[in-house]
Amino acid sequence: MKTVDFKRANAFTLVMDVLYNLWVIILAGVIGFCACQIYYLALKKQTYTSSMTIAVNLSGYTTSATSTSLSRTIEISETYQSVLSSSTLKALVEKDMGQEMTGTVTVRKKGKTNLIDIAVTDISSQKAYDTLKSIYKNYPKITDNSFNNVIISVISAPFLPTSVSNPSASIAYSLLFGVLGSLICTVIILLISFMRDTVKNPSDVDDMLECKLFGSVYHVNKRKRKIGLKNDGLLLTNPLIDYSFRNSFSEIAIKLESIQRTKGIKSIVVTSVAENEGKTTIIVNMAISLATMGKKVVIVDSDLKLPAVYKFFKQIDIKPENDIFSYISGKTDYKSIVLHDKITDVSIVCGKNKHFNSAKALGEENYKELLKRLNEDFDFILVDSPPGGVAVDAETICEYCDGMIFVVRQDFVSVEAINDYIINIEKEKMIGCILNDISELGAKKEPDVEAQL
C-alpha cells in the first residue's frame, strides 16, 4: 500500500489552488444554502405556534408574604409544569376536540419564578390555537382536586398565529449548510491539490523524476514585475530582479562551468514537456550569467515552430538575411546569422518567422554544420528547442549536442508525462532538471553563504 508523504505538501500550490477555485467554493456554498432552503420551504411542512403565559399563586399571597410561601409557590409551579405535559391532559384535550392531537406541546417554567409558558406547535395556525385553548380549558380538571388555595392568572392569553414559526430556523440551517458546503469543497480542492502528481518541491525532482535536480529558479515578485519587469522581461540585466532569482542563475552557471571543465560539455539543449514552462527565459538568463563569468556564449533558437529568443533582444534588428532558417536553406552565410548583443555580451542565432516543417529543417546538413562551427567559436552553445510534448525536435537536436537540460515548472505538468519523455533521452546526455518558478511561500531556500560574506 502506497504511503502518503505529507512532506510533499506545498503551501503555495495549496493556497493558489484554493484561490483559483474560489468561485467553485462560493458556488458550493450557494448550492448548499439553496438546497436547504428548498428542503425547508418546499419539502418540510411549515409550522405555526400559539403560546400563552400563566402565573401560579397561592391564595392570600401578598408582597409581605414570607420567603417560605414564595418557595411553596415555585414548587407548585413545577408540579403544574408536569401536569400540563402529561398524557392524561392530552387525553382530555383529544376528547374535548373530538380528534387526535397532532400538535407538539411545550411547557417551560421561567427560571425560579411562578410563571409558566405554554406553547402548541402544529401544521395549522387554527389547530395550534384550538389545542392551546383546550389545554387551558381542561387542565383544571386534573389540578383542582390536587391543589388547594391555588390561583392561576393568565399573564399572556392564547393568540391565533399569523406567520410560520420556523422560517428563522430555516435561514439559520441554510446558512450552516452553505458554510458546510464551502468547507467540504475547500477540503476536496486541497486534497486534489495535494494528491496531484506534479513536481511541487525541489526534493520531488530527485525522488520522482528520472533525472537529478540541476538548479532551482524562484518566482519573481509580481509587484516588481508590474513596475518594471513587464516591458524588460525577466532578465538578469534588469535591476529590479529579485536576489533569489539572480542567485539561482549564478549557481546554475557555476555548475555549467564545472561540467564543461570536467566532462567537456559545451553544447546543451534546453527543453521542456509543455509550453509556458519558461525554458526560453531560463536559457537566456543562463547565457547572461555565463557571459558575466567571462564565457563566450551563443544562444541558438531552434524552436522554429514558435521562436521566442529574439523577444529578449529587442535592441537587435533581425532581418530576413539574419534568420537561422535562411542559413539552413542555404540563402545566407554563417557570419550573417551570428549576432552579438553588446548589453549582455551574448551572441544569438535566431529568427522571427514560424516554420512548421521544423523536423525536416533540423535534419539538414547545414544545421549540423552550424552547430559544429559554433562549437569551434564559442565556449557554450545553448540550444532552445520546442517542447517535447509538442514535437520530437528536441530529441533530434540532442543527437548533435553534448547534453540536455530539462525545464520543469512547479506544479504544472504531471510526473508521468515528464518521465515518459525523459526515458527517451540517452542517460549520458541528460544533465539534469531545472525546477522553474518556485514560489518563496512554498519552498525553503538555503542562504548563499558566499554571497552573504
N, C-alpha and C positions, 0 to 999 in steps of 0.2 A: 504493500500500500504506500502510495506516494505521500510523503510528509509535507506539511505546509511550512514554508520558510518565511517567517514574518520579517526577517531581516531585509527581504526584497521590497518591503513596503516603502513607498517614496511619498513624502508629504506633499511635494509639489504636484506630482501627477494625480494624486488623490483629490487635492483641492481644485485643480484645473478641471478634472472630470466632473466634479460637483458643480462648478460654476458654468461649465459648458452645457450641462444638462439641467441647469436651474429651471428652465421652462418646463421640463418634464416633471420636476419635483413639485412646482407650483400646480401643474395640471393634475398631478396625482392628488394633491390636497383638495383641489376644486371638485374632482370626481368623488372623493371620499365625503366631502360636505354635501354634495348634491344627492349622492346615494342615500345618505342618512335622512336628508330632507324628504326624499321620495318615500322612504320607509315610514316616516312619521306622518306625513301628510296624506299619503295615498294608501298605504298598506295597514298601518296601525290605526285602530279606531280612536277617534278623538273623545276625550272625556270632559265631563263638567263636574264641578264641585260646589256643593251647597254647605254652608257652615253656620254654626251658632256658638255662643259662649254663655255658659251659665255659672252662677255663683252658689256655693253650698254654705249655708249659715245655720247656726243654732238659734232657736227662738229665744228672744231676750238678750241676744248678743249685742253689746254696745261698745263704744270706744273705750269705756273704762273697765271692760272685761279683763279677767286675768289672762296671763300667757297660757295657763292650762286650758282654758276654754278655746283659745286660738289653736292650740295643738290638737285638741279634740276635733275641731272643725276640719283641719287639714287631713286627719286620719279618716274622717268620714268621706272626704272628697276622694281619697284614694280608693275607698271601697266603692263609691259611685262610679269611678272610672272602670272598675272591673265589671260592675253590673251593666253598664252601657255597652260593653264589649262582649257580653255573654251570649251564648246560643239561646238561652231562654228568652231574652228580649228579641232576638232575631225571629224566633217562632211566633211571638206575639205580633210583631210587625207584619210578617207574611200573612198571618190570619186576618189582620186588620185591612191589609191592602188587597187580599184575595189573590195574591200571586207570589211567586218566588222572588226573594230579594236578590237582585243582581248586582247591586252596588257594593262598594267597599266602605266599611265604617271605620273611621279613625278617631280615637278618643285620646286626648293628651291633656294632662294636668299641667298648668303653668307653674313650674317650679314648686317652691314651698309656699304655695298660696291655695286658696279655696276656689280658684277659677278653673273651669274645665272647658276645653274646646272640643266640639263635636263636629265632624265633617263626614259627608257622604259623597263619594265619587262614583259616577255612573256614566253610561254612554249617552244618556239623555238628560238635559237640564231639568226637565219636568220630573223624571224618575228620581233624580238626586234630591230635589226639593220635597217631593211627596214622601220619600223614605225618611228624610230627616224630620219632617212634621210628625210622621207616625211614631218615630222613636221618642220624640218629646211627649207625644200623647200617651204612649204605653208604658214608659219606664216607671211611672209612679205605682203601677200595679204590682211591681216587684219590690220597690223600695219602701212604700208606705207602711207595710206590715213589719219591716225590719228596722226602720229608723224612726224614732220619736223626736219631737221637738226640732225637726229639720225643715228649714225653709229654702226652697230653690228659687232663685231670682234669675231672670233672663237678662243678661247684660247686652247680648247682641242676638237679635231674632233671626230665624232662618230666612234665607232670601233665594229667589229664583235666579240662578247664574245665567248670564247672557253671553259669556265668552268661554272658550275652551280653557281647561285648567292645565294643559300640558304643552302649550307652544314654547314656553321658555325652556322647558326641558329638551324639546326637540332641537332648538337652536344650540343649546349647550352641548348636546351629544353630537350634533352635526359638526360643530367646531372641533370637538375632540376627535371625531373620525377624520376630519380634514387634516389636522395636525398629524394624526397617526398615519394617514396615507402618505403624507410628505416624508415622514421619518422612515417608513418602510421603503419608499422609493429611494431615499438617500442611502440607506443601508445596502440596497441592491446595487446601486451605482458604485458604491465604494467596493463592494465585493467583486463586481465585474472588473473594476479598475485594478484591483489587487491581483486578481486571477488572470488578467490579460497577459498573454505570453509575449511580452515585449522586453526590450532592454531598458531598465529603469535606472540602474546604478552602474558605476564603473566596474564594480565587482562582478556584475552579471556577465560581462564580456568573457572573462576567463572561465566562469562557471557554466555558461550556457552556449557560447558560440564556439565554432570550430577554429578559432584563432585567438591570439593574445591581444591584450589591450596595449596599443602603441601610444595613445595620447588621449587627453580629455580636454574638450573646449567648452567653457562655461558660457551660460546665457548672458547676453548684454542687456543692461538695464534699459527698459523701454522708455523711461523718462528722458534719458540721454539720447536715445535714438530719435525722439521727437524733436529735440532742439538742435540736432546737428548731424546725426548719423545717417538719416534717411537719404539725403542727397549724395553724400560722400561714400556711402556703403560701409560695411563692417570691415574696414581696412586698418591695419596697424599704423598707417600713416596719419590716421585721424586722432587728434589729441584727446578726444572725448572717450576713447575706448577704455573700458574697464581694465584695471590692473590684472585681474584674473584671466581675462581674455588674452591680453598681451603676453602674460607669463606662460599661458598654455602653449603658445606657438614657439616661445623661446625654448621650452623643454622639448617640443617636437623637433625643432631644428637641431638641437644638440644630439638627439637620438639619430637623426638622419645623417649628421656628420660622422657619427660613430659607426653606423653600418656601412657608410661609404669607405671609411678608413679600414675597417676590419674585414668587410666582405666584398668590397669593390662594387657596391650597388650605386649606380648613378642615375639610370633611367627608371622612373617609378610611375606606374599607372594609378590614378586615384579615381575610384568609382563608388557606387552605392547600389542598393537594390531598387529603390524607388526615387522618383523625382522629389525635389524640395527637401532633401536631406542635408543640403549645404555643402556638397562636395566642391563646387566651384569657389565658394568663399574660403573653404579650407585650403585648396590648392594655391590660391593667390596669396593668402597670408603665410603659407609655408614658404613660398618663394621669396616674399619680402623679408621674412625672418632669416632665411638663409643668406640673402643678399647683405643684410646688416652684419653678418659674420664674415663678410668678405668673399663669399662664394659667388661664382658666376653661374647664374640660374636662368633657365628659359622655360616658359610655360607653353605647351603645345595643346591647343584646343582641338581635340579630336572628336568632340561631340558635334558632329556635322549636322545631325538632325535638329539640334537646338543649341547653337553656340551661345556662350554667355561670357566668356573671358573678356571680350572687348568692352563690355559694360563697366568693368572695373578700371579701365584705362581710357577714360574719356578724352584725355589730352592727346591721344594718338589718333590721327586721322587714317583710318584703314580704307584704302581704295581697292578697286577690283584686282589690280595687279599685285596687291599685298595679301590677297586671300589665300589661305592654305590650299583650298580646293583648286585654285588656279595653278599652283605648283604641282599638285598631284596629277592634274590634267595635262601638264607639260606646257602651259601657256606663259609661265613666268619663271624666273630663276631663283636660286637659293637666297641671294642677298636681298631680293625684293620682299621676301616674306618674313625675314627675321628683323623685327622692330624692337628698338630699345627705349625703355621709359626712364628718363633721367631722374624723375622724382623718387622712384622706388629702386632704381638700378636693377630692374628686372627686364629681361627680354621676353617677347611674346611672339608666337606663331599662331595666328588665329584667322577668323573670318566672321562676317556678319550674316551671310545668306544661309538658309536652311537647305540641306541636301539629303533627301530621304533615302537615296540609294547609297548610304554611307558604307555598308558592308563591302560592297564592290570596290569603292574608292580606297578604303583602308587596306585592302588586299593588294593594291597596286605596288609595283616595284618602286615607283617614285616615293611612296610613303615610307617604305622600308629604308630607302636610301636617305630620306630626310632625317630619320631618327639616327642613322649611323653618322651622318655629318654633324648633327647636333651633339652627339656623344663625344665627338672629337674636339668640339669647340667650347663645350660648357662642362662645369663641374657637376651640375644636376640638371636633368631633363624631367620635368613634372608634366605628365600627360593627363589631361582631363578627358574622360571618356563618358559615353552615355550610360545611364543607369542599367544595371544588369537585368532588371525586370522589364526593361523596355526593348533592349536589343542585346545581341551577343557580341557587339563591337568590342567591349572591354576584354573579353577572352581572346579575341583576335589580336588586339593591341598588346596584351600581356606576353604573347609569344615573342614579340620584338623587344621587350623591355626586361630589366633585371628583376623587378619586383612589383608588388601591388599593395596598395593601402586601401582599406575598405572604410568608408564613412557610414556610420550608423547614427541616426538621430534618436535622441532619447524618447522612448515610449511612442515609436512611430510605425515600425514595421515588425511583424511577428518574427520570433526567433526561428521558427521553422522555415520561413521564406529566406531568411538570411543564410541559414546553414545549407539550404538546398542549393544556393548559389555558390557558397564558399567551397563546397566539396568538389566543384568542377574546376577549381583552380589548383595548380600544382603547389603542393605544400612548401616546396623550396622557394617559391616565388611570393608566397603570402607573408608580407612583412608584419601585418597586424591591423588592428581596427582602431579608428579614432572615433570616440563617442562624442557626438556633437550636441550643442545647445542644451547642456546640462544646467538645470536651474540651481541657483545657490540655496534655495529653500529645501531642495530635495537631495542635495549631495554634500558630503563633508569634504572640504578641501584641505589638503596638507599645506601648511605655510612653507613658502620658499625661504629656507634659512639663508642661503647665499644672497638672495635679493635683499633680505632684511639687513644683513650685515653690510 
